[in-house]
């Protein structure tokens, strides 16, 4: 709250000193203390849930969960935008930048001064006392303050884009964690299939050993392979649990919050074809949709405004000083004028620094743009290769399934034994594992490709906004 001399005098005359003092103190009010309680913050974190609770009270209508209450990537991303602490930090930085715009546009307050003198040795009437007051009014011309307001506005825009950039990183890490978890479930399914096949092999060899057709070493080798498969199953079970906990941490909730939650990704095993992605339009636009590029452009505009401010500071600052003096019975009014004199320097150092910072931001923008283009081309080639690999893995799996069907029919007709069938089923298990590895590489490549343009590329995945306000209303202790 700012008070000019005229408004202060007018308020004093209309409302009296007590009312003016109360209004002045209200304008100078400070925020209430908010001490951090680690115990309470931990309890609040552990109480977070994706069920019917705080999240549904605030953004429940925006979640758009899948059928049967399944949580897909978009719904989980909205939950992460609500809970994740990285976004809380980015929103706090945005709040600082927005508060700086208020500071930049503030008009300097006047300075009040009072003098009291006594003329010694003066015995004449009417009084030996001299007293008066003066005001110092800085004339902060609009053209200087305008540069500060402009620079602060661009800095706030950069902070807002940084918030979106942090939101993208939160979504990107969540995407990778969700894909890893669901692929870990598929891997566990494949490991159990392999374990079952190896157990069939071991039992068939034991039957042959019983009739003396094979040696004990063959059975021992099969048993060792079965034990290795079981160990692989246990390791896959551990990866499922670990990856689910990582998904929870990427959302910003404890692992218990995912209890009873069904995670889904309908298109997980069918990554989109390259020609189905809107990548050409993004690249043709010069990657202007990339958030870090837009943020760097805003930082460059802010650096130009700061350079203009430093250039404006070469001109003198002017202050006006009206005053009143009661001099031994004589009333005197005075008007003073003070001007800063650019004698020893003309603000050359700060101008050079501001210009150097502008050049630095420009160089950073050009480097970032070149890096983004190179990363996009490399990620496109990697995704194209991963899709081709997945296509071949699909063909190998289809061939293994046809072979298993054929051998199974032969076993049913008595033309082949079950050992042959278990061998073909082992081939099928290997083909399934190869396809799963190809899907994993394709999703990793697609994630890298999305990161290069910082926007979802899959069908039906519009860019998501983390919002600028505090999503969770904090209760006072």
N, C-alpha and C positions, 0 to 999 in steps of 0.2 A: 504494500500500500504506500503510495507517494502523496505527499502533502506539499502544495505550493504555499508561498507566503500569503497570497490573496485568499486562497480557500481556507487556510488556517484561521486568518483574521475574521473572515465572514462566518465561519462555523462558530468561532468564539463569541461573536456578537449575537448570533441567533439562538444558540443552545446553551451557552454558559460553559465555564471551564470544566466542570465535572463531566458533562456529556462529551465534550471534545476529547478529554483525556481518555474516557472509556473507549471511544471510537478509535483513537490512536493506538491504544493498547491492543484492541482487537485486530487492527491491521498488522501489528507486530507479533501476532500469536505464533507460537512454534509448534511443530508436530509433537504429538505425545510420544514418550519413550516406548520402544517396542523391544524389550530384551529377548534374546534368543534362548529358548529352553530346549536343549538337545534331547532330553527325555521325552518331552511332549512331541517334538517334531518326529522322533523315531516312532512313537505310538501312532501318530497321524499317518505316517508312511505305511506302517504295517496294517492299518485299517483300510487302506485303499482297496477298491474292488471294482470289477467290471459288471457286477450284478446291479440290482435295483438299489442304487445309492446316490451319492453325490454327483456322479457323472451323468446319470440319467436325469437328475433334477436340473442340470445345467445345459447339457447338449444332447439329451436323449433323442430328440426329434431329428438330429443331424447324423446319427450313427448309420442309418440305412444298412442294417445287418442283413445277411443272407437268409435263405429259407431255413426254417426250424431253428432260428436263433443263432446260426453260425456266424462267426466273426471272420470276415475276410480282411484283405490288406487295407482297404479304404476305411472300414470301421475301426480297425486297430490303429490306423494312423490318426483318426480323430481322437481316439482315446489318448494316444501319445501326445498330441497337441494339447490335451487337457492336463496331463500329468507330468510330462517330462521336465526335469529340472533345468536342462540346457535352455529350454524356451523361456523358463522363468528368468534366467540370467539375461537372455537377449531382450526380453521385455523390459527388464530393469534398465539395461543400457539405453533402450529406446526412450524410456521415461527421462533419463538424464539428458539425452539429446533434445527432447521436446522442451524440457525445463530451460535448457540453454537458449532456446528461441525467445522465451520470456525475458531472460536476462539481457539478451542482445537488444531487444526493443525498449528496454527501460530508459526513462529520461533521468538524467542525474539530478539528485536532490540539491536544493540550495543549501548554503552554509550560513548559519546565523551567528553573528558576533556581537558582543556587548563590551563597552568601555566605561570605566569610571575613573575620573581624575579629580585631584584637589590641588588648586593653585595655592602654594605656600606663600605666605607673606602678603596675601591679598586680603585686606580688611574691609575693602569697599563693598557697597551693596551691589547686587542683592545677595550673592552667594559665591563662595570660593569653589563650588563643585562644578565639574564638567562631566556629563554622562551622555551616552548615545548608543545606538545600535546600527548594525549594517547587515546587509544580505549580499552573499556572493552567488550569483546566478550563472552557472556555466551555460554558455550558448552552444550546446551540442547540435550542430547543424544536421539536418536530416540526411544530407548526402553522405556523411560519415557513418551515422547510425544505420543508414540503409544498407551499407556494405556488411555491417555486422549481422543485421537481420537476414540478409540474403545468404551469408555463409552459414549461419546457424540453421536456416531452413534446409539448405542442401545437406548439411550434416545430419539433420533429422531424417531426411529422405534416405540417406545412406544407412542410417541405423535401422530404418524400417525395412530396407532391402536385406540388411544383415539378419534381421529376424526371420525373414522368409528363407534366407540361405540356411540358417540354423534349422528351420523347420524342414527344409529339404534333406539336410543331413540326418535328421531324426528319422524321417520317412525312409531314406536310403538304407540306414542301418537296420531299421525294423524290417524292411523288405528282405534284406539278406538273411536276417535271423529267422524270419518266418519260412522262407524257402528252405533254409538249412534244416529246420525242424521237420517240415513235412517230408522232405527228401530223406531225412533220418528215419522217419516212420516207414517209408517205402524200402529203405535199406534193411530195416529190421525185418520187414516181411520177407524180403529176399533171403536174408540170413536164415530165417526159420525154415524157408523152403529148402535151402541147401542142406540144413541140418537134417530135415526129414528124409531127403534123398540119400544122404550119406548113411543114415541109420538103416534105410532099406538095403543099401549096398552091404553094410556090415552084417545084417541078418541073413541076406542071401548067401554071402560067403561062409558064414558060420554053418548054414545048412549044407553047403558043399563040403565043408571040412568034416562034418559029421559022417558023410558017406565016403570020405577019403579021396575026393576029387582034387583038392588043393592042399597046399601046405599051411601050417599055422602062421608063417610069416605074412602071407597074404591077408589073413584075418587081422593080424596085429597092425599092419599098415592101414587097413580100412578103419580100425578102431582109433588109430592115431589121427587120421583125417577127420573122423567124427568128433573127437575131442577138440580138435582145432576149430571145427565149425561151431561147436557149442561155445567155445571161447569167443569166437566172432559174434555170436548171438548176444552174449552177455555184454560185450563191448558196444554193440549197436544199441542195446537197451540203455546203457549208460549215456550214449550220445543223445538219445531221445530225451532223457531227463535233463541233461545239461542244456541242450538246445532250447527246450521249453522254458527253462529258467532264464536263458539269454533273451528270449522273446519278451518275457515279463520285464526284464531290466531295460530293454529297448523302449518299452511303453512307459516305464517309470513307475511300475507297481511291484509289489512283492510277488514271489512265485505263487503264493497261496491265492492270489487274485485270479489266476487262470484255472483254479479248481472247478471242474464242471463246465468249462468253456470249450466249445468245439471250434477249432481253428480250421479254416477252409481256404482253398485256392483252386477253384474249378478248372482253370486253364494251366495248372502247374505242369502237367505232362505234355502240354501242347503249346510251347512258346510261339509267339506270333511270327509269321514269315516276315522277312525284311521288307518286302514290297507293301506289307500291310501297316508299316509304321509311318508316322508323319515326319520322319527324319529329313527327307529332302527339303520340305518347306522350311524347317528350322534352320538347316545349314544355308539355304539360299538367302535367308534373312540376315545372314552374318552373325548367327548365334546371339542376336540381341535379346533373346529370351533368357539367356543365362544370367542368373541372379548376381553372380560375382562381377560380371562385366557391367551390368547396370549399376551396381553399387560403386564400382570404380569410376564410372562416369559421373555419378553424383559427387564423389569425393573430389574429382577434378574441378567440377563447377564450384564447389566450396573453396578449393584452393585459389581459383581465379578471383572469387569475391574477396578472399583474405588479402590477395595481392592488391586489389583495388583499394582496400582499406589502408594498407600500408602506404600506398601512393598518396592517398588523401591526407595522411598524417604529416606529409611534408608541409602542409599549410598550417598556420598558427591556430591554436585554440584560443577562443575569446571568452572572457567572463565579464559580466556586468555586475557592478557593486553599488546599488543604491543604499543610502544611509541617512540617519537623522542624528543631529547633535544638539544638545542643550548646553550652551557655553555661557555660564555665569549670567543666566537670564536671557541670552540671545538664542533664538531657535534657528538652526541651520540645517538645510537639506543639501545632500551631496550625491553626486552620481559618479562612480568610478568605473574605469575600464582597464582591464588587464589583458595583455596579449603575450602569448609565449613567443619567444624570439628564437628562430632556428639559426643560431649563430655558430655553434660548435659542430652541429651535424644536421643534416637534412633527412634523417631517418633512412640513411643509405643501407645500414646493416640489416634492419628488419625487412626492407624491400628486397635485398639480395636473398635473404633466407626464404621469404615467401615465393620469390621467383624460382628458387632452387626446388622448393617443395612442389610447386606446380609442375616443373619438369620431371621430378621423380614420379609423381602420380601419372603423368602422361606416359612415361616409359613403362611403368607398371601395367598400364592399360594395354599398351601395344604388345608387351610380353604375354599378358594373360590372354589376349585375343589370339595370338599365334599359337599359344599352348592349347587353347580350347579347340582350335581348328585341327591341330595335329592329333589331339586326343580323340576327337570325334571320328576322324578318318581311321585311326588305328582300331578304335572300338568297333566301328562298322565292319572292318575286315575280320576282326576276331569273332564277332557275332555271326557273320556269314560263314566262316569256317566251322563254328560250333553247330550251326544249323545243318550244314552238309554232313558233319560227323554224326549228328543225331539221326539224319535220314538213313545213313548206312547202318546205324545201330538198330533202327526200326526194321530194316530189311532183314538183318541177321536174326533178330528176335522172331520175326514172322516165319523165317525159314526153319528155325529151331522148333517152333510150335507145330509146323506142318510135319516135320520129321518125327516129333513125339507122337502125334496123332497116328502116323503111319506105323510106327513101331508098336504102339499100344494095340492097334488093330491086329498086327501080326502076333502079338502075345496072346490076344483073345482067341485067335484062330489056331494057336498051337504051333505056329511057324517059327516063333522066336521065344527065347527065355526071358525072365525078368531082369537078368543081369544086363542084357542089351537095353532094356527099357530104362533101367536106372542110369546107365551110361548116357543115354540120350537126354534124360532129365537133368543130368549134371551139365550137359551142353546148354540146355535151356536155362539153367540157373546162371551160367556164365554169361549167356546172352542178355538176360535180365539185368545182371550187374553192369554189363557194358552199356546198355541203354540208360540205366540210371546215372552212370557216370557222365554220359553225354548230355543228359538233361541238366545235371548239376553244372556242367561247364557252360551250357547254353544260357542258363539263368544268371550265372556269374557274368557272362559277356553282356547279356541284356542289361543287367544292373550297372555295369561299367558304362554302357552306351547311354543309359538314362542319366547317369551322373555327369556325363560330358555336356549334356544340354540342360540338365537340372530341371527336368520335367518328366512326368510319366509318359511313356510311349505306347503302352498297351492300349487295346481298344476299350473304350468306356472308362478311361481313367483321366479325368480332368485335373488340372493343377489344383492343389489344395492350399488353402490359406491358413496359417497358424493363428491369425488374429493378432491384434495389438494390445488388447486389454488383459487384465489379470483374470484368468478363467475361473479361479477358485476364490470364493469369498471367504476371507479369513475371519474367524470369530475372535473377539477380544478375550484374553484369558480372565 
